[in-house]
């Protein structure tokens, strides 16, 4: 009887959601996050436009999404998760085709508006929104697995973009990737993202009955403004500063190392950085104790990236091995910069506050790091090595914010 009951128990659908979100993240980050540094280099080569101009378009790509990301849960409620996700993939696909075909600067900026709007529906806030209804106690593990899709997207797409563009051209590569992305995301939206725990007769974490919500680990800030809460402010500042440094440096990394390694090898090295990101995030997922001070761990992760930036600074363009080591050290913290802040929020705020905190810190971060490619481009106009100093200083500020917000 017991065996028959167990055998008829349906498999928890939440893990299907994790798998589908993993695939979504591969396309979202591979096309919308790791793609722009490649697009920047290719547009400059094709058009001869200034680095500052194209860097500004990359900035716009990230900036436009900041206005959308904070309202993503509301868009889900009004238009449904499947529709918003599918439309996002279409906008991103049309946008990258626009990057490849622009022959006037204003064409490039329209393409950046479309691609920036679309990738938000496949980015960090989307991953959190899709996973949250299905997991409570096991949310850190589920988010870590889903976010690894972001790193895999970098591993796959950094060299894939270079290979496709070299083989069939930028425009044809953009069309091919765009069509594939829209088809896959539309299928996932209909088959997976359209489901809810109540709709399939299940409960979060695969429980057989509703569970009592665990007591909040800290006092709720629900009745007061989050902007007067030191924990929230420092968490938002730290995440924003860390991602500002990461995206600013990554936006220019490919074009900096191309003269040393060539396009194909540079693409492989950029892919290696995301392999390091997977290792860094997975290592924390396996070995971080449940009661660990996550702010200290986030600070240590940024510390490793600072060492990577300084290694790149000291390597110049004469020591290929040192450049590779610097890129890999920097890559170790790429994934943690996105996944650790929501996990910090989970232990520092109660459930009601987390639903507000995570979208807000993502929105603040995106509005901030949107300026990074242009800011780093301005710094780079004086010398390539200055951007490594700039990145180290900004990430040092993120460490200070994390530590100041500790209880």
Secondary structure, DSSP 8 states (H G I E B T S, - for coil): -HHHHHHTS---THHHHHHHHHHHHHHHHHHHTSHHHHHHHHHHHHH---HHHHHHHHHHHHHHHHHHHTTHHHHHHHH-HHHHHHHHHHHHHHHHHHHHH--SHHHHHHHHHHHHHHHHTTSHHHHHHHHHTT-STTHHHHHHHHHHHHHHHHHHHHHHHHHHHHHH-HHHHHHHHHHHHHHHHHHHIIIIIT--TTTTT--GGG-SS-------SS---TTS-GGG-HHHHHHHHHHHHHHHHHHHHHHHHHHHHHHHH-HHHHHHHHHHHHHHHHHHHHHHHHH--TT--HHHHHHHHHHHHHHHHHHHHHHTTT-HHHHHHHHHHHHHTHHHHHHHHHHHHHHHS-HHHHHHHHHHHHHHHHHHHTTHHHHHHHHHTT-TTHHHHHHHHHHHHHHHHHHHT--
